[in-house]
Amino acid sequence: QVHVVESGGGLVQAGESLRLPCAVSGNMFNIAAVGWHRQAAAKQLEMVALILSNGATGYALDSERGRFTISRDDAKYTVYLQMNRLKHEDTAVYCCAILRRGDSKYDHWGRGTQVTVSS
């Protein structure tokens, strides 16, 4: 089994920054991508950003492009989501998940970390 643990959330003011680490452990064989997702209150889960096994990155939300950056540190087995110039609408539970090669959906989800941005 592969496991992910998110951290780094908290309460911040609009305009401030947070960096969320997703620590990966266990069996990391055949990981195709690591993705950050979020779910705000009364809204559906949405993809935020992903990083592929070859290092290529993607950002799913137009409103977050230019503010959010996904990266990884292989030595620490950690994927990071850097969030700058945070807005109130970024408030959500942020979750990390694994996409295995050959699978169509992410699995091995973490428990999530709450990010709250005050107006």
SULGISUL-V740288 format. One record per pair of residues at least 12 apart in sequence whose ideal C-beta (glycine too) atoms are under 10 Angstrom apart, sorted by sequence separation. I is the first residue (numbers start at 1). GAP is how many residues later the second one is. D is the distance in Angstrom with one decimal. If there is no record, write none. Layout:
i={I	I}
gap={GAP	GAP}
d={D	D}
This chain:
i={7	8	22	35	36	37	47	48	49	57	58	69	70	96	97	98	7	8	22	35	36	37	47	48	57	68	69	81	96	97	6	7	8	22	35	36	46	47	57	68	69	95	96	6	7	34	35	36	46	49	57	67	68	69	81	95	96	5	6	7	20	34	35	48	49	55	67	68	94	95	96	4	5	6	33	34	35	55	64	67	68	79	95	96	4	5	20	32	33	34	46	66	67	68	78	93	94	95	4	5	33	34	49	51	53	55	64	66	67	79	93	94	3	4	5	32	33	48	49	50	51	64	67	92	93	94	3	4	31	32	33	49	51	92	93	94	2	3	4	31	32	48	49	68	92	93	2	3	30	33	35	36	37	38	64	67	91	92	93	1	2	3	33	36	63	91	92	1	2	3	28	33	35	64	90	91	92	1	2	38	63	64	90	91	2	63	90	91	2	20	36	51	88	89	91	2	22	50	51	61	86	88	4	6	49	51	86	87	88	89	86	88	2	36	49	81	83	86	87	48	49	36	49	81	83	35	48	34	34	48	36	38	34	35	36	48	34	36	33	35	43	46	48	53	36	45	48	50	52	20	22	24	45	48	53	28	40	43	50	17	19	20	22	24	40	41	45	47	21	26	40	41	19	21	24	25	38	40	41	45	23	24	25	38	39	40	23	24	38	39	21	22	23	24	37	38	39	22	23	37	38	39	50	21	22	37	38	21	22	36	37	20	21	22	36	37	47	20	21	35	36	37	19	20	35	36	45	19	20	34	35	18	19	20	34	35	18	19	33	34	35	45	17	18	19	33	34	17	18	32	33	16	17	31	32	33	16	17	18	30	31	32	33	15	16	17	30	31	32	37	15	16	28	30	31	32	33	7	12	14	15	29	30	32	35	8	14	15	18	22	24	26	29	30	34	37	4	5	6	8	13	14	22	23	30	33	37	39	4	8	12	14	20	22	24	32	34	35	36	38	4	6	8	13	14	20	21	22	37	38	40	14	18	20	22	31	38	12	12	11	27	26	9	9	24	9	8	24	6	23	6	22	6	7	6	4	5	6	22	4	21	4	20	4	3	18	20	2	18	2	18	16	15	16	6	7	9	10	11	12	14	4	6	9	10	11	12	13	14	2	3	4	5	6	8	9	10	11	12	13	14	2	3	4	5	6	7	9	10	11	12	13	1	3	4	6	8	9	10	11	5	6}
gap={12	12	12	12	12	12	12	12	12	12	12	12	12	12	12	12	13	13	13	13	13	13	13	13	13	13	13	13	13	13	14	14	14	14	14	14	14	14	14	14	14	14	14	15	15	15	15	15	15	15	15	15	15	15	15	15	15	16	16	16	16	16	16	16	16	16	16	16	16	16	16	17	17	17	17	17	17	17	17	17	17	17	17	17	18	18	18	18	18	18	18	18	18	18	18	18	18	18	19	19	19	19	19	19	19	19	19	19	19	19	19	19	20	20	20	20	20	20	20	20	20	20	20	20	20	20	21	21	21	21	21	21	21	21	21	21	22	22	22	22	22	22	22	22	22	22	23	23	23	23	23	23	23	23	23	23	23	23	23	24	24	24	24	24	24	24	24	25	25	25	25	25	25	25	25	25	25	26	26	26	26	26	26	26	27	27	27	27	28	28	28	28	28	28	28	29	29	29	29	29	29	29	30	30	30	30	30	30	30	30	31	31	32	32	32	32	32	32	32	33	33	34	34	34	34	35	35	36	38	42	43	43	44	44	44	44	45	45	46	46	46	46	46	46	47	47	47	47	47	48	48	48	48	48	48	49	49	49	49	50	50	50	50	50	50	50	50	50	51	51	51	51	52	52	52	52	52	52	52	52	53	53	53	53	53	53	54	54	54	54	55	55	55	55	55	55	55	56	56	56	56	56	56	57	57	57	57	58	58	58	58	59	59	59	59	59	59	60	60	60	60	60	61	61	61	61	61	62	62	62	62	63	63	63	63	63	64	64	64	64	64	64	65	65	65	65	65	66	66	66	66	67	67	67	67	67	68	68	68	68	68	68	68	69	69	69	69	69	69	69	70	70	70	70	70	70	70	71	71	71	71	71	71	71	71	72	72	72	72	72	72	72	72	72	72	72	73	73	73	73	73	73	73	73	73	73	73	73	74	74	74	74	74	74	74	74	74	74	74	74	75	75	75	75	75	75	75	75	75	75	75	76	76	76	76	77	77	78	79	80	81	82	83	84	84	85	86	86	87	87	88	88	89	89	90	91	91	91	91	92	92	93	93	94	95	95	95	96	97	98	99	101	102	102	103	103	103	103	103	103	103	104	104	104	104	104	104	104	104	105	105	105	105	105	105	105	105	105	105	105	105	106	106	106	106	106	106	106	106	106	106	106	107	107	107	107	107	107	107	107	108	108}
d={9.9	4.1	6.5	6.2	4.5	9.0	9.0	6.2	8.3	8.0	8.2	7.6	7.7	9.0	4.5	9.4	7.1	5.6	9.2	7.7	5.0	9.2	4.1	6.3	5.2	6.4	4.4	6.9	7.4	7.1	6.1	5.7	9.1	7.0	7.1	7.2	7.0	7.7	7.7	6.7	8.3	5.7	4.7	7.2	8.4	9.5	4.0	8.8	6.9	7.4	9.4	8.9	5.3	7.8	8.1	5.6	9.5	8.5	5.4	7.5	7.2	6.8	7.8	6.2	9.3	9.1	6.7	7.4	9.2	7.7	8.2	10.0	7.3	7.9	5.0	5.6	9.7	7.7	9.8	5.1	9.5	6.7	4.3	8.7	5.3	4.8	10.0	9.5	6.5	8.6	9.9	8.6	5.1	9.5	9.9	9.1	6.3	7.9	6.8	8.4	5.0	8.8	5.9	5.0	10.0	9.6	8.1	8.7	7.8	9.8	4.3	5.5	8.5	5.5	7.6	6.8	6.7	6.5	7.8	6.8	7.1	10.0	8.3	9.0	7.1	7.8	7.4	7.8	9.4	5.8	9.7	4.0	5.7	9.9	5.5	5.5	6.6	5.1	9.0	6.0	9.7	8.1	9.6	8.8	8.0	7.6	7.3	4.8	8.9	9.1	8.8	9.8	9.0	9.1	9.4	8.5	8.5	6.2	9.8	9.4	4.4	9.1	9.8	9.4	8.1	6.3	8.8	5.1	5.2	9.9	9.9	8.7	8.8	10.0	6.5	5.2	9.3	6.1	5.8	9.4	7.6	7.8	9.2	5.1	8.3	8.7	5.2	8.7	9.3	9.9	10.0	6.1	9.0	7.9	9.6	7.0	9.9	9.2	9.3	9.9	7.7	5.1	7.6	8.5	9.4	9.6	9.7	6.2	7.1	9.8	4.6	4.8	10.0	8.3	6.3	9.9	7.5	9.5	9.0	6.9	9.7	6.3	9.8	9.7	9.1	8.5	9.0	8.2	7.2	9.5	7.6	9.4	9.6	8.8	9.1	8.9	4.6	4.6	9.7	9.9	9.9	8.5	7.3	9.4	9.6	9.3	9.3	9.4	8.9	9.9	9.4	8.9	9.1	10.0	8.0	7.3	7.6	7.7	7.7	9.1	9.3	9.7	8.7	10.0	8.4	7.8	7.8	9.6	9.9	9.7	6.1	7.8	9.6	8.8	9.3	6.5	7.9	4.1	8.8	9.9	7.7	4.9	9.9	9.1	5.7	7.9	6.5	6.9	3.9	5.3	8.3	9.5	5.1	6.9	9.0	6.6	8.4	6.4	8.4	9.0	4.8	7.3	8.9	5.0	4.4	7.2	7.0	7.4	7.3	6.3	5.0	9.1	5.5	7.3	7.4	7.7	8.7	6.7	8.2	8.9	5.8	6.4	5.7	4.4	7.2	8.2	10.0	7.1	8.0	6.6	5.5	8.3	5.0	7.1	7.4	8.0	7.9	7.2	9.1	6.1	6.4	10.0	7.2	5.0	9.4	7.7	7.5	6.2	8.6	8.3	4.2	9.1	4.7	5.8	4.8	9.0	8.5	7.3	6.7	9.7	7.3	6.1	9.1	9.0	8.2	6.6	10.0	6.5	4.4	7.6	5.9	5.7	8.6	5.6	7.4	8.0	9.9	9.9	9.1	8.3	6.8	9.0	4.7	7.5	5.7	8.5	6.2	8.3	9.1	9.1	8.3	9.8	9.3	7.7	8.9	8.4	9.9	9.6	9.6	8.3	8.1	5.9	8.9	8.6	9.3	8.0	9.9	7.9	9.7	10.0	5.9	5.9	5.7	3.5	7.5	9.7	9.7	9.9	10.0	8.7	8.3	8.9	9.3	9.7	9.7	9.8	8.8	8.7	8.8	10.0	9.7	8.9	9.1	7.9	9.4	9.1	7.8	9.3	9.8	9.6	9.8	8.5	9.6	8.1	9.0	6.5	8.6	9.6	9.2	8.7	6.5	6.7	6.5	9.9	4.9	8.6	8.0	9.8	9.2	4.7	9.3	6.8	6.2	6.4	9.0	9.4	7.5	5.6	6.3	8.3	8.9	7.8	8.9	9.3	9.4	9.2	8.2	8.4	8.6	7.6	5.7	6.2	4.5	3.4	7.7	8.4	7.4	7.2	6.4	9.1	6.8	7.2	5.6	7.1	6.2	4.8	7.1	4.7	5.7	5.2	6.2	5.2	9.8	4.3	7.6	6.1	5.7	4.7	7.3	8.0	7.2	8.7	7.4	7.9	9.1	4.4	8.5	7.9	9.9	6.8	9.1	9.9}
